[in-house]
Amino acid sequence: MLKVRMTLPIGKMIQPSNPREGFTLIEILLVMIVLSVLLGLTAVNYPKMFSSMEFQQSVDDLVSTMRYAQSKALTDGVRYQLAFKDNFTVYQLLRCPPLLENGKDGAGEPCQPFKSRMGRRFSIGKRLRLESSREEWFFHPNGTMDRGKIYLYTDKRKVTLSTEFQRGEVLVLPDES
Protein backbone atom coordinates (compact mmCIF):
# COMPACT_ATOMS: atom_id res chain seq x y z
CA MET A 1 0.00 0.00 0.00
CA LEU A 2 1.49 3.31 -1.11
CA LYS A 3 1.39 6.06 1.49
CA VAL A 4 1.52 9.64 0.24
CA ARG A 5 1.68 12.91 2.13
CA MET A 6 -0.07 15.78 0.50
CA THR A 7 0.29 19.47 1.19
CA LEU A 8 -2.65 21.78 0.94
CA PRO A 9 -2.17 25.05 -0.88
CA ILE A 10 -2.31 26.90 2.41
CA GLY A 11 0.58 24.83 3.81
CA LYS A 12 -1.22 22.39 6.11
CA MET A 13 -0.42 18.68 5.83
CA ILE A 14 -2.99 15.97 5.52
CA GLN A 15 -2.05 13.29 8.03
CA PRO A 16 -2.20 9.66 6.93
CA SER A 17 -4.92 7.63 8.55
CA ASN A 18 -2.32 5.29 10.13
CA PRO A 19 0.29 7.15 12.20
CA ARG A 20 2.69 4.15 12.00
CA GLU A 21 4.79 4.48 8.91
CA GLY A 22 7.34 2.00 7.53
CA PHE A 23 8.08 -0.54 4.84
CA THR A 24 6.08 -3.64 4.22
CA LEU A 25 7.68 -7.06 4.25
CA ILE A 26 7.27 -7.33 0.47
CA GLU A 27 9.14 -4.06 -0.11
CA ILE A 28 12.03 -5.16 2.09
CA LEU A 29 12.25 -8.55 0.34
CA LEU A 30 12.27 -6.93 -3.11
CA VAL A 31 15.12 -4.60 -2.15
CA MET A 32 17.09 -7.53 -0.72
CA ILE A 33 16.59 -9.57 -3.91
CA VAL A 34 17.74 -6.69 -6.14
CA LEU A 35 20.82 -6.09 -3.95
CA SER A 36 21.77 -9.78 -3.94
CA VAL A 37 21.50 -9.98 -7.74
CA LEU A 38 23.75 -6.90 -8.11
CA LEU A 39 26.24 -8.29 -5.60
CA GLY A 40 26.27 -11.65 -7.39
CA LEU A 41 27.00 -10.03 -10.75
CA THR A 42 29.82 -7.97 -9.25
CA ALA A 43 31.40 -10.93 -7.43
CA VAL A 44 31.50 -13.01 -10.62
CA ASN A 45 33.51 -10.35 -12.51
CA TYR A 46 35.85 -9.37 -9.65
CA PRO A 47 38.59 -12.00 -10.19
CA LYS A 48 38.68 -11.26 -13.93
CA MET A 49 38.89 -7.52 -13.28
CA PHE A 50 41.59 -7.95 -10.61
CA SER A 51 43.68 -10.20 -12.87
CA SER A 52 43.51 -7.64 -15.68
CA MET A 53 44.51 -4.81 -13.33
CA GLU A 54 47.40 -6.86 -11.90
CA PHE A 55 48.67 -7.63 -15.41
CA GLN A 56 48.53 -4.01 -16.53
CA GLN A 57 50.19 -2.81 -13.31
CA SER A 58 53.06 -5.27 -13.78
CA VAL A 59 53.59 -4.12 -17.38
CA ASP A 60 53.49 -0.45 -16.33
CA ASP A 61 55.92 -1.02 -13.43
CA LEU A 62 58.44 -2.85 -15.62
CA VAL A 63 58.30 -0.28 -18.43
CA SER A 64 58.61 2.60 -15.92
CA THR A 65 61.60 0.95 -14.27
CA MET A 66 63.33 0.44 -17.63
CA ARG A 67 62.70 4.02 -18.73
CA TYR A 68 63.82 5.33 -15.35
CA ALA A 69 67.06 3.29 -15.55
CA GLN A 70 67.75 4.73 -18.99
CA SER A 71 67.16 8.26 -17.75
CA LYS A 72 69.35 7.78 -14.66
CA ALA A 73 72.17 6.28 -16.73
CA LEU A 74 72.08 9.32 -19.00
CA THR A 75 71.97 11.92 -16.21
CA ASP A 76 74.42 10.19 -13.79
CA GLY A 77 76.89 9.07 -16.46
CA VAL A 78 77.06 5.48 -15.15
CA ARG A 79 75.51 2.19 -16.17
CA TYR A 80 72.41 0.83 -14.50
CA GLN A 81 71.39 -2.79 -14.49
CA LEU A 82 67.95 -4.35 -14.38
CA ALA A 83 68.44 -7.78 -12.83
CA PHE A 84 65.84 -10.55 -12.92
CA LYS A 85 66.05 -12.95 -10.00
CA ASP A 86 64.27 -15.95 -8.49
CA ASN A 87 63.40 -17.59 -11.80
CA PHE A 88 62.13 -14.31 -13.33
CA THR A 89 59.60 -13.64 -10.54
CA VAL A 90 61.45 -10.61 -9.11
CA TYR A 91 63.45 -7.78 -10.64
CA GLN A 92 65.56 -5.00 -9.19
CA LEU A 93 67.34 -1.89 -10.44
CA LEU A 94 71.08 -1.77 -9.64
CA ARG A 95 73.63 1.03 -10.03
CA CYS A 96 76.96 -0.07 -11.49
CA PRO A 97 80.35 1.44 -10.63
CA PRO A 98 81.81 3.83 -13.19
CA LEU A 99 83.60 2.21 -16.12
CA LEU A 100 87.36 2.42 -16.28
CA GLU A 101 89.03 3.75 -19.41
CA ASN A 102 89.53 0.20 -20.72
CA GLY A 103 85.73 -0.36 -20.59
CA LYS A 104 85.83 -2.69 -17.57
CA ASP A 105 83.77 -2.17 -14.41
CA GLY A 106 85.61 -0.06 -11.83
CA ALA A 107 87.66 -2.05 -9.29
CA GLY A 108 85.72 -5.23 -10.10
CA GLU A 109 82.88 -4.07 -7.88
CA PRO A 110 79.47 -5.56 -8.52
CA CYS A 111 76.46 -3.40 -9.23
CA GLN A 112 74.68 -2.29 -6.05
CA PRO A 113 70.97 -1.85 -5.32
CA PHE A 114 69.81 1.62 -6.22
CA LYS A 115 69.03 3.72 -3.14
CA SER A 116 65.45 4.85 -3.71
CA ARG A 117 62.02 3.32 -4.08
CA MET A 118 62.97 2.44 -7.66
CA GLY A 119 65.74 0.23 -6.27
CA ARG A 120 63.38 -2.00 -4.34
CA ARG A 121 62.64 -5.53 -5.44
CA PHE A 122 59.63 -5.59 -7.73
CA SER A 123 57.55 -8.74 -7.78
CA ILE A 124 55.77 -10.12 -10.81
CA GLY A 125 52.18 -11.03 -9.93
CA LYS A 126 51.50 -14.60 -8.85
CA ARG A 127 49.28 -15.33 -11.84
CA LEU A 128 51.78 -13.83 -14.29
CA ARG A 129 54.79 -15.28 -16.03
CA LEU A 130 57.81 -13.47 -17.39
CA GLU A 131 60.38 -14.62 -19.93
CA SER A 132 63.37 -12.65 -21.07
CA SER A 133 66.16 -13.07 -23.56
CA ARG A 134 68.59 -12.21 -20.74
CA GLU A 135 68.72 -12.10 -16.94
CA GLU A 136 70.60 -8.79 -16.80
CA TRP A 137 69.76 -5.71 -18.84
CA PHE A 138 72.25 -2.84 -18.95
CA PHE A 139 71.38 0.82 -19.52
CA HIS A 140 74.40 2.82 -20.70
CA PRO A 141 75.38 6.47 -20.10
CA ASN A 142 75.01 7.26 -23.82
CA GLY A 143 71.25 6.51 -23.65
CA THR A 144 71.40 3.06 -25.20
CA MET A 145 70.34 -0.19 -23.60
CA ASP A 146 70.82 -3.86 -24.24
CA ARG A 147 68.70 -5.14 -27.09
CA GLY A 148 66.22 -7.91 -26.57
CA LYS A 149 62.66 -8.82 -25.65
CA ILE A 150 60.79 -9.40 -22.43
CA TYR A 151 57.53 -11.37 -22.53
CA LEU A 152 54.95 -10.88 -19.80
CA TYR A 153 51.88 -13.06 -20.02
CA THR A 154 48.98 -14.85 -18.39
CA ASP A 155 46.83 -17.63 -19.81
CA LYS A 156 44.81 -15.10 -21.81
CA ARG A 157 47.04 -12.06 -22.41
CA LYS A 158 50.58 -11.47 -23.60
CA VAL A 159 52.68 -8.33 -23.98
CA THR A 160 56.16 -8.03 -25.44
CA LEU A 161 58.54 -5.32 -24.25
CA SER A 162 61.10 -4.80 -26.96
CA THR A 163 64.29 -2.77 -27.19
CA GLU A 164 65.26 -4.21 -30.59
CA PHE A 165 63.58 -1.86 -33.05
CA GLN A 166 64.60 1.64 -32.11
CA ARG A 167 67.75 2.72 -30.33
CA GLY A 168 67.08 3.64 -26.70
CA GLU A 169 63.35 2.98 -26.82
CA VAL A 170 61.23 0.51 -24.84
CA LEU A 171 58.29 -0.50 -27.02
CA VAL A 172 55.20 -2.21 -25.60
CA LEU A 173 53.79 -4.59 -28.21
CA PRO A 174 50.45 -6.26 -27.47
CA ASP A 175 49.87 -9.86 -28.48
CA GLU A 176 48.80 -10.09 -32.09
CA SER A 177 47.07 -13.47 -31.88
N, C-alpha and C positions, 0 to 999 in steps of 0.2 A: 504494500500500500504506500503510495507516494504522498509524502506530507509536504505541504507548501505553505510558506508564510506569505501573506499578502499585506501590502501597505495601502492604507486608504489615502486618498489625495490630501487629506488634512493632516497626515502624519501619524495616525493611530494604527497600531497593529491589530490584526485579527488573530486572536489566540487559537491554536488548534484545540480540537475538542478533547484530545488526550494530552495531558501535561507531560507525560513520560515520552521522551523522544529517544531514538536510537536506531540501530540497524536490525533488520530481521535476520533470521538464521540463513535464509536463502541468499540474501545479499552478501553475507560474510563468506558463505561457501563459494559463491561465484568468484569473488575477489581472490580467494585462496586458490581456486582452480586456475585462474588466469596467471597468477604469480608463479605457480608451480610449473606451468607450461613454459613460461618465459625463462625461468631458471633452468629447466631441463634443456631447452635449446641452447642456452649460453654454455652450460656445462659440457655439452657434446663438442662444441667448437673450441673450447679453451685449450686443450692440449695441442691442437693443430696450430692455433694462433701463437701459442707460446713457443713452439718449435720453430715457426717461421721467424719470430722475433729474435730468438737465440741465434739462428743461422745468420740473419742479417747483422746482428750485433758483432758476431765473431768476424765476419767479413770486414765490417767497418773498422773494428779494432786493429786487425792485421794490416789493412791498407794504411790507416793512420800512423801506425808504428813504423811502417816502411817509409812513408813520406817524411815523417819526423826524423828518422835516422838519416835520410838523405840531406835534409835541411841542416841538421846538426853537423854532419860531416863537412858540408860546405862552409858553414859559418865558423866552426872550431878549427878547421884545417887538419883534422885527424880522421882516421877510419872508424866507422862504427860497424858492429856486427850484430846481426839478428840470428840468434842461435835457437834451433829447435831441439828440445830435450824430451826425455821420457817417451820415446816412441812417437814423436810428433804430436803429443797431447799438450805440451807446454812450450812457450817461446819467451825469450827475454832479449832485451836490447843491451848490448855491451859496448863500452868505449875502449878502443884499442890504443896502445901507446903510440906516440909519434913514430913515423918511419924514419929509419936512418938513411943516409945518402945512398947506400947500396940497395935500398928498397926493402930491406929486412925490418921486421918489427924491432923496436928499440929495446935493447938489453934483454931480449928473449922473454920479455914479460907477457903473460897472457892478457887477453882483453878482460876488463873488469866490469861488473854490473854498473850500469849508468845510475847516477845518484839523483833520481827524481821519480815521480810516479810512473813515468814512461819506462823506467828501468826495472819495474816490478815484473814478476813472472805472470804472464798472461796464460790463461787456461782455455783450451778449445772446449766447447760444450760437450757434455757427455754423449749426446746423440749425434755428434758430428765427427767426421773423419778428415784428416789432413794428410796429403801426400805432397812431397816436394822433390825437386830434382837435386837438391842438396840440403845438408843439415845446417850449414852456415852460409849466411848471405852477408857480403861485405858491401858497405856504402863508402865510397871514396871521396876525398876532399875536392876532387875536380867535378863532383856532381854526378858521376856515373855510379852504377851499382852492378853487382854480378847479374849475368843474364840467366834466365831460367823461368820455370813455371811452378806455381803452387796451386794445388787443387784442394778445394774445401767443399765437402759434399755430405749430404744425408742420403737416405734411400730415395728421396724424390727430387732433390735439387742439387745442382752442381755449379760452382763458380770457379773460374780459372783466373788467377792473378798472374799476369805475365810482365816480364821486364825484357822480353826478347825483341819487340817490334820497334820501339822508339828509345833512343838513348836517354837514360835518366827518367824514364816514365814508368809508373806502375799502372797497368791497364787492368780493369776488372771486366772479364768477358763472361757473360752468362752462358749457361749450357745451351747448345744449339739443337739438342735432340728433343 
